[in-house]
Amino acid sequence: MNHIWFVTFEVPRRGTLIERRSPRATCTFATEAEAKEFARVKFEEGLIVTAGTIIPHLPRQAIPSSRIAAWIEPSAEKTDGNPATDPETGKPK
């Protein structure tokens, strides 16, 4: 399986005396949908999350923590652009 997306998130401290070398962890995913779902879970836990595509995958995408909330939102259904279509339902008028 070719993983092309990554999600990086902060690792919560567990009160141990020994500090971790890296307070962040990264998981990889084959699809953007899988990465978004994982990012959504971590974001809802209150963790700082970033995501993007793994190099050399093109087009390169990087989603900083400041844009994660918008990225994980379910996208609104788009109408087909037909003026005879109701924009709310997408059905013919």
C-alpha positions as CSV (number, residue, x, y, z in Angstrom):
1,M,0.0,0.0,0.0
2,N,1.4,3.4,-1.0
3,H,0.9,5.9,1.7
4,I,0.9,9.5,0.4
5,W,-0.7,11.5,3.3
6,F,0.7,12.1,6.8
7,V,-0.8,13.6,10.0
8,T,1.5,14.8,12.7
9,F,0.1,15.5,16.2
10,E,1.5,16.5,19.6
11,V,1.9,13.6,22.0
12,P,0.3,14.5,25.4
13,R,2.7,14.3,28.3
14,R,2.0,11.6,30.8
15,G,3.6,13.1,33.8
16,T,6.8,11.0,33.6
17,L,10.1,12.4,34.6
18,I,11.9,11.4,31.5
19,E,11.2,13.8,28.6
20,R,10.5,12.4,25.2
21,R,12.9,13.3,22.4
22,S,10.1,14.4,20.2
23,P,6.7,15.5,21.6
24,R,5.1,14.8,18.3
25,A,4.1,11.6,16.4
26,T,3.3,11.0,12.8
27,C,1.0,8.5,11.1
28,T,0.7,7.9,7.3
29,F,-2.3,7.1,5.2
30,A,-3.1,6.0,1.7
31,T,-6.0,8.5,1.1
32,E,-6.8,12.0,2.0
33,A,-10.1,10.9,3.5
34,E,-8.3,8.5,5.9
35,A,-5.9,11.3,6.9
36,K,-8.8,13.7,7.5
37,E,-10.7,11.3,9.7
38,F,-7.6,10.6,11.8
39,A,-6.8,14.4,12.0
40,R,-10.4,15.1,13.1
41,V,-10.1,12.6,16.0
42,K,-6.8,14.1,17.2
43,F,-8.1,17.7,16.7
44,E,-11.3,16.9,18.7
45,E,-9.0,15.6,21.5
46,G,-7.5,19.1,21.7
47,L,-4.2,18.2,20.2
48,I,-2.2,20.4,17.8
49,V,-2.4,18.7,14.3
50,T,-0.7,19.3,11.0
51,A,-1.0,17.3,7.8
52,G,0.2,17.0,4.2
53,T,1.4,14.9,1.4
54,I,4.6,12.9,1.6
55,I,7.4,13.9,-0.7
56,P,7.8,13.1,-3.7
57,H,4.0,12.9,-4.1
58,L,2.7,15.8,-6.3
59,P,1.0,18.1,-6.0
60,R,2.6,18.9,-2.7
61,Q,0.1,19.9,0.0
62,A,0.8,21.1,3.5
63,I,-1.9,21.9,6.0
64,P,-0.6,23.9,8.9
65,S,-2.3,23.7,12.3
66,S,-4.0,27.0,11.7
67,R,-5.9,25.6,8.7
68,I,-6.7,22.1,10.1
69,A,-10.2,23.0,11.3
70,A,-11.2,24.1,7.8
71,W,-9.5,21.1,6.1
72,I,-11.3,18.5,8.2
73,E,-14.8,20.1,7.8
74,P,-17.1,18.0,5.6
75,S,-17.3,19.7,2.2
76,A,-20.6,21.1,1.3
77,E,-22.5,19.4,-1.6
78,K,-22.0,21.4,-4.7
79,T,-24.7,22.0,-7.3
80,D,-24.2,21.2,-10.9
81,G,-24.4,24.9,-11.8
82,N,-27.7,24.4,-13.7
83,P,-29.9,27.5,-13.0
84,A,-33.0,25.2,-13.2
85,T,-31.6,23.3,-10.1
86,D,-32.6,24.3,-6.6
87,P,-29.3,25.4,-4.9
88,E,-30.3,23.9,-1.5
89,T,-31.3,20.5,-2.6
90,G,-29.6,20.1,-6.0
91,K,-32.9,18.8,-7.4
92,P,-34.6,20.2,-10.5
93,K,-37.1,23.1,-9.7
